Amino acid sequence: MNKNMFLSWIEEGVIAIPSFLFSYYKKIGLSDIECMVILQIYHFIEKGKDFPTIDELAEYMTLTTEECSQTILSLIQRGYLEILNGKTEEGIYYEKYSLKPLWLRLIDEHALLEQESREFQMQLEEGSLFTLFEQEFARPLSPIECETLSMWIDNDHHSPSVIKAALKEAVLSGKLNFRYIDRILFEWKRSGIKTVQQAEEQSRNFRLKQQKKQTPEKKKDTESVPFYNWLEN
């Protein structure tokens, strides 16, 4: 997701801040007390008071004013909070708290966890892919076959789902071997096919064309479904 877009959603209130903060504050290094101080500052900002005093913040907490002051100083020094200076159109100088550094850290942590989740899911899919191949071949894969399977993923950048679709195509065609599957994947990549839906659509269109070419007598004599011979392409 675009980082600036995510930030704008936070600042516009599209994303529920307390829920978002509670989900990640520990992971980005905030303590329970620091999280509560931030929520108090956020609450004041939402009410239109951008720079509440230490006394005002401490009034709603169990911290003393000194403890509250030290917590805010620590948040600023560690890059979770900043104080902005400015001047109004009337020439009046002002200060206000900005939680933008915190939002950026939360966004980064959210993106990191999503990436880790995608990588973990990919590892699960790759593991199941090897198992599926061994089930279809009814035997353990040889070292060369394992290397070929890994190359389809790492070098050719085929997704596990597309490789499974190619395996299914080979099974349906009655040509269960790695050379045939490799040719299928090569042709799909050359045709710009990257999803299972695209692969299935191409195979379906081919079979429809082949069925239309058959004579009525031939259709009557056989119930077999035509399959594309990828090795002869």
C-alpha positions as CSV (number, residue, x, y, z in Angstrom):
1,M,0.0,0.0,0.0
2,N,1.1,3.5,-0.8
3,K,2.7,5.0,2.4
4,N,1.5,8.5,1.8
5,M,-2.1,7.3,1.2
6,F,-2.0,5.3,4.4
7,L,-0.7,8.4,6.3
8,S,-3.5,10.5,4.8
9,W,-6.1,7.9,6.0
10,I,-4.7,8.2,9.5
11,E,-4.7,11.9,9.5
12,E,-8.2,12.1,8.1
13,G,-9.5,9.7,10.6
14,V,-10.3,6.9,8.2
15,I,-8.3,4.5,10.3
16,A,-9.3,4.0,14.0
17,I,-6.2,5.3,15.8
18,P,-6.6,3.6,19.2
19,S,-7.1,0.2,17.6
20,F,-4.2,0.7,15.2
21,L,-2.0,2.0,18.0
22,F,-2.9,-0.8,20.4
23,S,-2.1,-3.4,17.7
24,Y,1.5,-2.2,17.2
25,Y,2.7,0.0,20.0
26,K,4.6,-2.8,21.8
27,K,6.3,-3.9,18.5
28,I,7.6,-0.4,17.8
29,G,9.1,0.0,21.3
30,L,6.5,1.9,23.2
31,S,5.7,1.2,26.9
32,D,2.1,1.1,28.2
33,I,2.6,4.4,29.9
34,E,4.0,6.0,26.7
35,C,1.1,4.7,24.7
36,M,-1.3,6.2,27.2
37,V,0.4,9.6,27.0
38,I,0.2,9.5,23.2
39,L,-3.5,8.7,23.4
40,Q,-4.0,11.6,25.7
41,I,-2.2,14.0,23.4
42,Y,-4.2,12.6,20.5
43,H,-7.4,13.1,22.4
44,F,-6.6,16.8,23.0
45,I,-5.6,17.3,19.4
46,E,-8.9,15.8,18.3
47,K,-10.7,18.3,20.6
48,G,-8.9,21.2,18.9
49,K,-6.2,21.7,21.5
50,D,-2.9,21.0,19.6
51,F,-0.5,21.8,22.5
52,P,-2.0,20.8,25.9
53,T,0.1,21.7,28.9
54,I,1.9,19.1,31.0
55,D,-0.6,19.8,33.8
56,E,-3.6,19.3,31.5
57,L,-2.2,15.9,30.4
58,A,-1.3,14.8,33.9
59,E,-4.7,15.7,35.1
60,Y,-6.2,12.7,33.2
61,M,-3.5,10.3,34.2
62,T,-2.0,8.7,37.3
63,L,1.4,10.2,36.4
64,T,2.8,13.2,38.2
65,T,3.6,16.3,36.1
66,E,7.3,15.5,36.3
67,E,6.7,11.9,35.1
68,C,4.5,13.1,32.3
69,S,7.1,15.7,31.3
70,Q,9.9,13.1,31.3
71,T,7.8,10.7,29.2
72,I,7.0,13.4,26.6
73,L,10.7,14.3,26.4
74,S,11.7,10.7,25.9
75,L,9.1,10.3,23.1
76,I,10.5,13.4,21.4
77,Q,14.1,12.3,21.7
78,R,13.3,8.8,20.4
79,G,11.4,10.1,17.4
80,Y,7.8,9.2,18.2
81,L,6.6,12.8,18.8
82,E,7.7,16.2,17.7
83,I,6.8,19.8,18.5
84,L,6.2,22.1,15.6
85,N,6.5,25.9,15.6
86,G,4.6,28.2,13.4
87,K,2.9,31.6,13.0
88,T,-0.7,32.4,12.3
89,E,-1.9,34.9,9.7
90,E,-2.3,37.4,12.5
91,G,1.4,37.0,13.3
92,I,0.9,35.0,16.5
93,Y,3.5,32.4,17.2
94,Y,2.4,29.0,18.3
95,E,3.6,25.5,19.1
96,K,1.8,22.2,18.6
97,Y,2.4,18.5,19.0
98,S,2.7,16.4,15.8
99,L,2.2,12.6,15.9
100,K,3.3,12.2,12.3
101,P,6.6,10.5,13.3
102,L,4.6,7.9,15.3
103,W,2.2,7.3,12.4
104,L,5.1,6.7,10.0
105,R,6.6,4.2,12.4
106,L,3.3,2.4,12.7
107,I,2.9,2.3,9.0
108,D,6.4,0.8,8.6
109,E,5.7,-1.8,11.2
110,H,2.3,-2.7,9.6
111,A,4.0,-3.0,6.2
112,L,6.8,-5.2,7.7
113,L,4.3,-7.5,9.3
114,E,2.3,-7.8,6.1
115,Q,5.5,-8.6,4.2
116,E,6.5,-11.3,6.7
117,S,3.0,-12.7,6.5
118,R,3.1,-12.9,2.7
119,E,6.6,-14.5,2.9
120,F,5.4,-17.1,5.4
121,Q,2.3,-17.9,3.3
122,M,4.6,-18.3,0.3
123,Q,6.8,-20.7,2.2
124,L,3.7,-22.7,3.1
125,E,2.6,-22.8,-0.5
126,E,6.0,-23.8,-1.7
127,G,6.2,-26.6,0.8
128,S,2.8,-27.9,-0.2
129,L,3.9,-27.7,-3.8
130,F,6.6,-30.3,-3.3
131,T,4.2,-32.5,-1.4
132,L,1.6,-32.2,-4.2
133,F,4.2,-33.2,-6.9
134,E,5.2,-36.2,-4.9
135,Q,1.6,-37.2,-4.5
136,E,0.9,-36.9,-8.3
137,F,4.1,-38.7,-9.3
138,A,3.5,-41.3,-6.5
139,R,7.1,-41.3,-5.5
140,P,9.7,-39.0,-3.9
141,L,11.1,-36.4,-6.2
142,S,14.7,-36.8,-7.4
143,P,17.3,-34.1,-6.5
144,I,17.2,-32.8,-10.1
145,E,13.4,-32.6,-10.0
146,C,13.5,-30.7,-6.7
147,E,16.1,-28.3,-8.2
148,T,13.9,-27.8,-11.3
149,L,10.9,-27.1,-9.1
150,S,12.9,-24.6,-7.1
151,M,14.1,-22.9,-10.3
152,W,10.6,-22.4,-11.5
153,I,9.9,-20.5,-8.3
154,D,13.2,-18.6,-7.8
155,N,14.6,-18.1,-11.3
156,D,11.4,-18.1,-13.5
157,H,9.3,-16.4,-10.8
158,H,6.3,-18.6,-11.3
159,S,3.9,-18.5,-8.4
160,P,3.1,-21.8,-6.7
161,S,-0.5,-21.6,-7.8
162,V,0.5,-21.3,-11.5
163,I,2.9,-24.2,-11.1
164,K,0.1,-26.3,-9.6
165,A,-2.1,-25.3,-12.6
166,A,0.7,-26.5,-15.0
167,L,0.9,-29.8,-13.0
168,K,-2.9,-30.2,-13.4
169,E,-2.7,-29.5,-17.1
170,A,0.0,-32.2,-17.4
171,V,-2.1,-34.7,-15.4
172,L,-5.2,-34.1,-17.5
173,S,-3.2,-34.4,-20.7
174,G,-1.8,-37.7,-19.6
175,K,1.8,-36.4,-19.9
176,L,3.0,-36.4,-16.3
177,N,6.7,-35.5,-16.6
178,F,8.8,-32.5,-15.7
179,R,9.8,-31.7,-19.3
180,Y,6.2,-31.4,-20.3
181,I,5.3,-29.2,-17.3
182,D,8.4,-27.0,-18.0
183,R,7.2,-26.5,-21.5
184,I,3.7,-25.5,-20.3
185,L,5.2,-22.9,-17.9
186,F,7.5,-21.6,-20.7
187,E,4.6,-21.1,-23.0
188,W,2.5,-19.4,-20.3
189,K,5.3,-17.0,-19.5
190,R,5.9,-16.2,-23.1
191,S,2.1,-15.5,-23.5
192,G,2.2,-13.2,-20.4
193,I,0.1,-15.6,-18.3
194,K,0.7,-15.0,-14.6
195,T,-2.5,-16.2,-12.9
196,V,-4.4,-19.4,-12.6
197,Q,-7.4,-17.8,-14.1
198,Q,-5.5,-16.7,-17.2
199,A,-4.0,-20.2,-17.6
200,E,-7.4,-21.9,-17.2
201,E,-9.0,-19.5,-19.7
202,Q,-6.3,-20.3,-22.3
203,S,-6.7,-24.0,-21.9
204,R,-10.5,-23.7,-22.0
205,N,-10.4,-21.6,-25.2
206,F,-8.0,-24.1,-26.9
207,R,-10.3,-27.1,-26.1
208,L,-13.3,-25.2,-27.4
209,K,-11.6,-24.5,-30.7
210,Q,-10.4,-28.1,-31.0
211,Q,-14.0,-29.4,-30.3
212,K,-15.4,-27.1,-33.0
213,K,-12.8,-28.5,-35.5
214,Q,-13.9,-32.1,-34.9
215,T,-16.4,-33.6,-37.4
216,P,-19.8,-34.8,-36.0
217,E,-18.7,-38.4,-36.7
218,K,-15.5,-38.0,-34.7
219,K,-17.4,-36.5,-31.8
220,K,-19.7,-39.4,-31.8
221,D,-16.9,-42.0,-31.9
222,T,-15.0,-40.6,-28.9
223,E,-15.8,-38.9,-25.7
224,S,-12.3,-37.8,-25.0
225,V,-11.5,-34.1,-24.5
226,P,-8.8,-32.7,-26.7
227,F,-5.6,-31.5,-25.0
228,Y,-2.9,-29.2,-26.2
229,N,0.4,-30.9,-26.8
230,W,2.8,-28.3,-25.4
231,L,5.9,-30.2,-26.6
232,E,4.8,-29.8,-30.2
233,N,4.2,-26.1,-30.1
